[in-house]
Amino acid sequence: MSEPVHVSDYDNAWPHVFEALRDHLAESLRDVALAIEHVGSTAVPGLAAKPTIDIDVVVASPRDVPPAIARLESLGYRHEGDLGVPGREAFGAPDGVPAHHHHLYVVVEGSPAHENHILLRDHLRMHTDDAAGYARLKRSLAVRYRNDRDAYTEAKSSLIDELLRRARGRRGVAGGG
């Protein structure tokens, strides 16, 4: 049985947890990864979130994915496939590292999976009204779907899609990044 869904207030320690994880990964991935990015709700200052750090290991092309997978496996990460998200390879945490502390993904730079992670993160960082609405939804869904992570995730999807549409529209209006 998975852990109950819990959304907590923003924790100022989250960026530091990410930095420690990034630093741990960086040496093994130095010649494969273009970047190791903090994505997801814990990457948005002030945003309530499940206390799980989401990390994207960004590679230049699809041919860099297998070497990245091999390097992560050598660190004890368990490759779990794309988990239904094409272009995003997911990993379970090594034994002895609580899996709920972070989710790790390998993505190709500029792929839809990578772009969506960055667009949503950056949009929520810049638009506190949207971040507040997203936090309210997550809190209510965490109560409603406390023991069903899949239902919780699915119930957020329409708002996430809307936020991504807004982010793309605003990016187009601003003339880029």
N, C-alpha and C positions, 0 to 999 in steps of 0.2 A: 504494500500500500504506500502511495506517495504521501509526502508531507502535506498538511493542509495549506491552502492558499492564504498567505498573510501579506498584506500591504502595510508597510510602515512609513513613518515620516522620513524625509530625507535625512541621511546620515553623512556628516562631513568626513567620515572615515572612508567612504566609498571610493573617492579618487585615489586615496593612498593604497587601498586594497588592490585597485586596478594597477597602480604603478608597481607594486611588489610582484604581482602576477606577470605583468609585462616584462619586468626585468628578469624574472625567472625564465621566461620563454625566449627572450631576445638572443641570448648566446647561441642556442640551438638553431634558431631560425634566421640568423644574421645574413646569410647569403641567399635566402629563399624569400623572405617576407619583405615587402616594400614598407609596410607599416603594421603596427599592432595597435588597434583602435579600441577605445572604450565607447561602447554603443549601448543602446537600451536606456531604460528609465533611470538607472543609477548614474548615468553620464549627464543627467540634466539637473544642475543645481536647484535645490528646493522642491524637486518633484518627488511625491510619495511613490514608493515602488516596493516590489518584492525585493528582499535584500539579497539579490543575486546579480553579480557583476557579469555583464555580457561583453565578450571580447571577440573582435574580428581580427584574424590574422589575414592581412591583405597581400595577395600575390599578384604578379604581373599578368599571368596568362594561365589558361587551363593546364598547360604542360608543367606548371610549377606546383599544381595541387598534389600529385603523388609524392614528390619529395617532402612537401610540407607535412603530409599525413605521416610519412615514415619518421620524420623528425619528432613529431608530436607523440607518436607511438613509442619512440625510444625514451621519452620522458614519462611514460606510463599512461598517457591518455588513450582512451578506447574510442576508435573511429566508429561512429554510429550511422554513417551514410548521411543522406540529405534530409531525413525525417520529413519528407514531403515538401521541402522547399528547394526547388532546383537551383543549382549554383551555390548552395551553402552546405558545406560539409560540417557536420556536428561531431562533437567529441564529449565523451564522459570523462569526468575528472579521474586522475590517478587514485589508486587505492590509498587510503589514509588521508586524502584531501576531501573534505565534505563537498559533495556534488552541488549542494544548494548554494555554495558560495560563489560559483561562477559557471557560466556556459561559455564554451569555446567553439568558434566557427572558423573555417577557412573559406574565404571568398576571393573571387577574382576582381581586381580593381575595375570599377565601372560597371560590373554586372548588376542586374536588377536587385539581387539580394544585398549587395554592398551598397548600392545607391539608396535603397529603401532605408537601410539602417542609418546612414549618414543624413539623409534628408529628414527623417523623422526626428532624430536627435537634434539636429541643428534648428529645425523649425520650432521644436518645443523649447529650446534654449532662448530663442528670440521672441517667442510669442507666449507670454505668461498666461494670457487668458485661455489659450488652447491647452496649455500645460495644466492649468487649474481644472478645466473641464475634464481632461483625461484622468487626472488624479481622482476627481469625484466619482467618475465611472468605475475606475479600478477598485476603489474602496467599496462601492456598493456591490460590485461583482464578486469581490473577495468574500463578502458575507454570504451572498446568494449561492456561490459555487465553492464554498470553503473546502469541500472534499472532492472536487472535480476540476483538476487543472486544465484538462482539455476543454471543458465547457467554459471555463473562465477565459481561456485564450480565444476561443471562437467568439465569445460574446463581445470581446474588444475589437474584433476585426473590422466591423463596419466603421467605427470611429477612426481607427488607424488608417483605413482606406481614405476616409474623408480628409484626415490631417495630411496624408501624402498628396492628395489632390491640391489642397491649399498650398502646400510647400512647393509643388511643381508650378502652380500658377504664380505664386509670388516670386519664385526664382526667374520665371520667364519675364515678368514685369520688371524685375530689377536688372535684367540683362545678363543673368548668369549667377554662379556661385554666390 
